[in-house]
Amino acid sequence: MAEFLRLILQLEQEVLMSRVLAGTISCCNGAKLQLNGSFDRRIRTSLGEFNMDFFRVRCSACGKTFAPLQRFIQLERYQSKSNELEKLIVEAASETSYRRAVAQLKRDGKLAVAHRTAHDWVIRTDCDEIDISKDIVGSLPVQIMPDGTKFKGGGQDGKARQGDLKVVIGINTRGEVFPLGSWAGKSWEYISEQWKQGQVALPKGSILISDGELGLSEAFADYVDEQQRCHWHLPRDLYHMMYQDGARKKDTKPLQDALAGALAIELPQEDFKKVSEQEKSDIEERMENTERVIDKLISYLEGHGYDAAATYITRAKKGMFGYVRRWLKLGLISPRASSMVERVMRELARRIKRIAYGWSDKGVTKVARIILKRFTNAKEWEVYWKNKMNVIGNVYVDIGNYKVFSQNFAH
């Protein structure tokens, strides 16, 4: 199949060169092109690899040289692999280790690539770049969900190193998820400064939904109007905080249940405009009553020596009912828990924690961004590669009763 592909390219090159010699292909304002030698290039595709001899031409006016065939198939000057092969390698490496990825492609009849070569291609690819411009974020309020996880980093000075990966995703008003970035070895404060330097601005009315990680809320305070603490984490973390203070499970369970019950303020399902003002007033009153209950809980914890737990609930109180305040102000429904980003983190953990170890910060950041783009918005991922491969249907192969168009080549 590789030799068959090379034959097709040779025939196409003959067509292009005949047009050059006939003067139908020119450069500067009709200036003629002259033959200017050739060069050999190894080309690697999913069908296999082969050597291709590219003819080069020179403009008689400006002196510019180029290879007509290389320009026709949109191969970069020093590019030796096809974009569809890069896509296969990147996707396989984002799902399993490099060794298993190249072995799987070989079993599927694709080109056998050394796992170190595959690693280099992934490190150098630009498909992981994440756009957080207004074209992506939009002009309507969004929900942003940051989270972090640990990974087994490459050892330093003969010692094991635990890496730290941070991820941020966004959800628009249509429920569409999009990535906002991933960073390894960086603090939330650093990420916030990077956003400021990049002049990142979220639409007015946006909300932050997060757990209680230190420094997280402060880092994103300038980008959102409301903050919502994850209601799943609050009772769970209360247990751990009270355990640090010496409490036993029989002491913490009633308080956990009471906190979970107090937090459960359900909002109406119907359209905000159809909800009566009395019902809105009742919800606001319940929120204020619950906040007073939380104050009593804090006093109870302080009075019984549970200082760490009291401090935790005090810090969390500000964002306990951000979803209610946002609904009362804008009529927009927000989740009370960060379950979406938790699902994303599980997908990331499957690859970067369970399958491989010894990651560099650069490598884990690359793979994390690729997984983010594929997992959160598979449609946009395919659109990106279709545009990069420029599959526009300008080539077809006619063999007997079969006619194969280039749109099908990528599959």
Residue pairs with C-beta under 8 A, 6 or more apart in sequence:
1 47
1 48
2 45
2 47
2 48
2 49
2 50
3 50
5 45
5 47
5 48
5 50
6 43
6 50
6 52
8 397
9 52
9 69
9 73
10 52
12 69
12 72
13 54
13 55
13 68
13 69
16 25
16 68
16 69
16 72
17 55
17 68
19 25
20 33
20 57
20 68
23 32
25 33
25 68
26 32
26 33
27 33
27 59
27 61
27 62
27 64
28 59
28 61
28 62
28 64
29 61
31 59
31 60
31 61
31 62
32 59
32 60
33 57
33 58
33 59
33 60
34 57
34 58
34 60
35 55
35 56
35 57
35 58
36 56
36 57
36 58
36 65
37 55
37 56
38 53
38 54
38 55
38 56
39 53
39 54
39 56
39 67
40 51
40 52
40 53
40 54
41 51
41 52
41 54
41 70
41 80
42 49
42 50
42 51
42 52
42 80
43 49
43 50
43 51
43 52
43 75
43 80
43 81
43 82
44 80
44 81
44 82
44 85
44 111
44 113
45 81
45 82
45 84
45 85
45 111
46 82
46 84
46 85
46 88
46 105
46 110
46 111
47 111
48 111
49 111
54 67
54 69
54 70
55 67
55 68
55 69
56 65
56 66
56 67
57 65
57 66
57 67
57 68
58 64
58 65
59 65
70 77
74 390
81 121
83 385
83 388
83 389
84 385
84 389
84 409
84 410
85 110
85 111
85 113
86 121
86 125
86 127
87 127
87 385
87 389
87 410
88 105
88 110
89 101
89 102
89 105
89 113
89 118
89 121
89 122
90 121
90 122
90 125
90 127
90 370
91 374
92 101
92 102
92 104
92 105
92 118
93 101
93 118
93 119
93 122
93 367
94 351
94 367
94 370
94 371
94 374
95 101
95 351
96 104
96 351
96 355
97 355
97 356
98 115
98 116
98 118
98 119
98 122
99 115
101 115
101 118
102 112
102 113
102 114
102 115
102 118
105 111
105 112
105 113
106 112
119 363
122 363
122 366
122 367
122 370
123 362
123 363
123 366
125 366
127 370
127 373
127 384
127 385
127 388
128 366
128 369
128 370
128 373
129 369
130 179
130 180
130 181
130 369
130 372
130 373
132 180
132 181
132 198
132 200
134 201
136 178
137 170
137 172
137 178
137 202
137 203
138 172
138 173
138 203
139 203
140 172
140 173
140 203
140 205
141 173
141 202
141 203
141 204
141 205
141 206
141 207
141 330
141 332
142 170
142 171
142 172
142 173
142 202
142 203
142 206
143 170
143 171
143 206
143 207
143 208
143 209
143 334
143 335
144 168
144 169
144 170
144 171
144 180
144 202
144 206
144 207
144 208
144 209
144 220
144 223
144 224
145 168
145 169
145 170
145 171
145 208
145 209
145 210
145 338
145 340
145 341
146 166
146 167
146 168
146 188
146 208
146 210
146 216
146 220
146 341
147 166
147 167
147 168
147 210
147 211
147 213
147 338
147 341
147 342
147 344
147 345
148 164
148 165
148 166
148 167
148 213
149 164
149 165
149 167
149 345
149 348
149 349
149 353
150 162
150 163
150 164
150 165
150 353
151 162
151 163
151 164
151 165
151 184
151 352
151 353
151 357
151 359
151 364
152 160
152 161
152 162
152 163
152 353
152 357
152 358
152 359
153 161
153 162
153 163
153 358
153 359
153 360
153 361
153 364
154 161
154 358
154 359
154 360
155 161
155 358
163 184
163 185
163 359
163 361
163 364
164 184
164 185
165 182
165 183
165 184
165 348
165 352
165 364
165 365
165 368
166 182
166 183
166 184
166 186
166 188
166 191
167 179
167 181
167 182
167 341
167 344
167 345
167 348
167 368
167 372
168 179
168 180
168 181
168 182
168 191
169 177
169 178
169 179
169 180
169 340
169 341
169 344
169 372
169 376
170 177
170 178
170 179
170 180
171 177
171 178
171 340
172 178
173 332
176 377
177 340
177 376
177 377
178 376
178 377
178 380
179 369
179 372
179 373
179 376
179 377
181 191
181 369
182 365
182 368
182 369
182 372
183 190
183 191
183 365
184 359
184 361
184 362
184 364
184 365
184 368
185 361
187 215
188 213
188 215
188 216
188 218
188 219
188 220
189 215
189 218
189 219
191 219
192 219
192 220
192 222
192 223
195 223
196 222
200 223
201 223
202 223
202 224
204 225
205 225
205 326
205 329
205 330
205 332
206 223
206 224
206 225
206 226
207 224
207 225
207 226
207 227
207 228
207 322
207 323
207 326
207 334
208 217
208 220
208 221
208 223
208 224
208 226
208 227
208 228
208 319
208 322
209 227
209 228
209 230
209 322
209 334
209 335
209 337
209 338
209 341
210 216
210 217
210 220
210 227
210 228
210 229
210 230
210 338
211 229
211 230
211 233
211 237
211 338
212 229
212 233
212 234
212 237
212 312
212 315
212 316
217 227
217 319
220 227
221 227
225 326
226 319
226 322
226 323
226 325
226 326
226 334
227 318
227 319
227 322
228 319
228 320
228 321
228 322
228 323
228 326
228 334
228 335
228 336
229 316
229 319
229 320
229 322
230 336
230 337
230 338
231 260
231 263
231 264
231 320
231 336
231 337
232 337
232 338
232 339
233 337
233 338
234 259
234 260
234 263
234 316
234 320
235 256
235 257
235 259
235 260
235 263
236 256
237 312
238 252
238 255
238 256
238 259
238 309
238 312
238 313
239 249
239 252
239 256
241 306
241 308
241 309
241 312
242 251
242 252
242 255
242 301
242 306
242 308
242 309
243 252
244 308
244 309
245 305
245 306
245 307
245 308
245 309
246 305
247 306
247 309
255 297
255 300
255 301
258 297
259 297
259 313
262 290
262 293
262 294
263 290
263 320
263 336
265 283
265 286
265 287
265 290
265 321
265 324
267 283
267 323
267 324
267 327
267 333
268 275
268 279
272 327
272 331
272 332
273 331
280 328
283 324
283 327
283 328
284 324
284 328
287 321
287 324
287 325
290 320
290 321
291 317
291 320
291 321
294 313
294 317
294 320
295 317
297 313
298 310
298 313
298 314
298 317
301 307
301 309
301 310
301 313
302 310
322 334
323 333
323 334
323 335
323 336
326 332
326 334
327 333
327 334
344 372
344 375
344 376
347 371
347 375
348 368
348 371
348 372
351 367
351 371
352 359
352 364
352 367
352 368
373 380
373 381
373 384
374 381
385 410
386 410
389 410
391 406
391 407
391 409
391 410
392 406
393 405
393 406
393 407
394 406
395 405
395 406
396 403
396 404
396 405
396 406
397 403
397 404
